[in-house]
């Protein structure tokens, strides 16, 4: 198992991961070829985006964490998204990606003092992952996460402060 920064050669494996899994808590739970068009190299790595990939012992890409809105500023809080292959869920990969990803961001961006994430109120598994990685529930956003046919559900905001993460080490 290894977690490493994204390289452009990862794009075919990332596209396969995204199109061969169901993402139940997304507006479009199945990503098609149109959805891949925007997920190009700049989507995964740019001046304000960093992605780490999880490679299993058989050298298959089984997940990734993508940080975005990164600006080495003490007033900005980058956000992230985690995707884990259905066959690898429930094995601690999400928690490991978040923990290693947070360390990666804090090590490289010395002015960033907090990292945030949100999840749907009904995504209990992701809430447990956030808590296992040391994040705290900070907010409930009412009727903000669009689901189907114009309906909305609540979203929960989580964050970790640099000093909380450093205490965890």
C-alpha positions as MATLAB code, in Angstrom:
seq = 'XXXXXXXXXXXXXXXXXXXXXXXXXXXXXXXXXXXXXXXXXXXXXXXXXXXXXXXXXXXXXXXXXXXXXXXXXXXXXXXXXXXXXXXXXXXXXXXXXXXXXXXXXXXXXXXXXXXXXXXXXXXXXXXXXXXXXXXXXXXXXXXXXXXXXXXXXXXXXXXXXXXXXXXXX';
ca = [
       0.000    0.000    0.000;
       1.190    3.467   -0.775;
      -0.228    6.947   -0.835;
       1.548    9.340   -3.132;
       0.966   12.570   -5.050;
      -0.931   12.350   -8.317;
       1.047   12.140  -11.574;
      -0.430   12.611  -15.041;
      -0.037    8.886  -15.780;
      -2.701    8.249  -13.101;
      -5.501    9.762  -15.201;
      -6.624    6.506  -16.915;
      -6.789    4.705  -13.545;
      -8.605    7.646  -11.931;
     -11.096    7.729  -14.789;
     -11.642    3.988  -14.427;
     -12.200    4.361  -10.681;
     -14.694    7.178  -11.206;
     -16.696    5.437  -13.956;
     -16.704    1.899  -12.540;
     -18.119    2.787   -9.119;
     -21.370    4.170   -7.853;
     -21.082    7.403   -5.831;
     -24.302    7.194   -3.843;
     -24.063   10.566   -2.132;
     -23.357   12.609   -5.270;
     -25.944   14.348   -7.416;
     -24.938   12.053  -10.296;
     -24.062    8.712   -8.682;
     -22.722    7.350  -11.982;
     -20.014    9.321  -13.757;
     -20.063    8.969  -17.530;
     -17.633   10.071  -20.241;
     -19.052   13.607  -20.173;
     -18.220   13.808  -16.478;
     -14.644   12.800  -17.212;
     -14.058   15.728  -19.569;
     -13.682   18.149  -16.667;
     -11.580   15.693  -14.697;
      -8.395   16.295  -16.616;
      -4.868   16.842  -15.339;
      -5.610   20.386  -14.100;
      -8.588   19.073  -12.120;
      -6.222   16.837  -10.117;
      -3.178   19.132   -9.848;
      -2.780   22.892  -10.245;
      -1.680   25.942   -8.249;
      -4.763   25.567   -6.028;
      -5.402   21.802   -6.246;
      -3.459   18.794   -4.964;
      -4.421   15.120   -5.220;
      -2.997   12.079   -3.464;
      -3.730    8.567   -4.738;
      -3.989    5.294   -2.838;
      -2.279    2.337   -4.539;
      -2.943   -1.129   -3.088;
      -0.502   -4.029   -2.779;
      -1.445   -5.251   -6.279;
      -0.547   -1.805   -7.689;
      -4.160   -0.851   -8.386;
      -5.437    2.650   -7.738;
      -8.190    2.213   -5.133;
      -8.858    5.768   -4.024;
      -7.831    9.387   -3.944;
      -8.186   12.590   -1.980;
      -8.410   15.853   -3.900;
      -7.758   19.133   -2.068;
      -8.952   22.318   -3.745;
      -9.084   26.049   -3.012;
      -5.532   25.838   -1.651;
      -3.964   29.271   -1.223;
      -1.168   29.467    1.333;
      -3.113   31.992    3.413;
      -4.204   31.966    7.033;
      -7.669   33.176    6.010;
      -8.396   30.353    3.564;
      -9.416   26.796    4.367;
      -8.912   24.268    1.615;
     -11.669   21.752    1.031;
     -11.352   18.154   -0.108;
     -13.190   15.221   -1.582;
     -12.385   11.552   -1.000;
     -13.268    8.750   -3.400;
     -12.637    5.077   -2.547;
     -13.368    2.093   -4.774;
     -16.464    0.158   -3.645;
     -14.382   -3.010   -3.164;
     -12.057   -1.177   -0.758;
     -14.591    0.707    1.364;
     -14.867   -0.006    5.077;
     -11.164   -0.885    5.359;
      -9.792    2.388    6.717;
      -8.576    3.716    3.365;
     -10.663    6.900    3.588;
      -9.323    7.692    7.059;
      -5.759    6.992    5.924;
      -6.154    9.181    2.832;
      -7.520   12.044    4.931;
      -4.845   11.749    7.634;
      -1.990   11.559    5.149;
      -3.553   14.243    2.966;
      -3.940   16.658    5.861;
      -0.310   16.082    6.821;
       0.718   16.674    3.182;
      -1.121   20.022    3.051;
       0.028   21.245    6.463;
       3.648   20.273    5.659;
       3.654   22.192    2.374;
       1.515   25.233    3.145;
       2.735   26.787    6.360;
       0.056   29.494    6.551;
      -2.916   27.161    6.220;
      -4.319   26.728    9.717;
      -7.467   24.684    9.046;
      -8.931   22.252    6.510;
     -12.659   21.779    5.931;
     -15.015   19.227    4.407;
     -18.738   18.652    4.119;
     -20.918   15.607    3.737;
     -24.591   14.886    3.469;
     -26.455   14.412    6.729;
     -27.377   10.840    5.700;
     -23.786    9.785    4.880;
     -23.027    8.186    8.245;
     -19.948    6.339    6.954;
     -18.250    9.586    5.889;
     -19.107   11.212    9.208;
     -17.315    8.345   11.000;
     -14.321    8.710    8.682;
     -14.063   12.439    9.426;
     -14.237   11.789   13.169;
     -11.667    8.965   12.954;
      -9.304   11.365   11.169;
      -9.666   13.940   13.982;
     -12.141   16.306   12.318;
     -14.855   17.966   14.372;
     -18.432   18.624   13.389;
     -18.777   22.413   13.239;
     -21.944   23.188   11.333;
     -25.199   21.986    9.899;
     -26.186   23.633    6.637;
     -29.905   23.294    6.137;
     -31.273   22.152    2.777;
     -28.069   22.971    0.868;
     -27.039   19.662   -0.759;
     -28.973   19.122   -3.971;
     -30.149   15.581   -4.537;
     -32.749   14.769   -7.191;
     -35.465   16.687   -8.939;
     -34.878   19.965   -7.147;
     -34.855   18.438   -3.668;
     -32.255   19.362   -1.084;
     -30.939   17.737    2.104;
     -28.891   19.065    4.990;
     -25.104   19.044    4.887;
     -22.684   18.760    7.798;
     -19.494   20.810    7.981;
     -16.352   19.348    9.529;
     -12.901   20.861   10.089;
      -9.546   20.222   11.679;
      -7.182   22.902   12.949;
      -3.436   22.648   12.463;
      -2.864   22.523   16.226;
      -5.420   19.725   16.673;
      -3.747   17.701   13.944;
      -0.302   18.242   15.442;
      -1.572   17.092   18.857;
      -2.810   13.888   17.204;
       0.656   12.984   15.928;
];
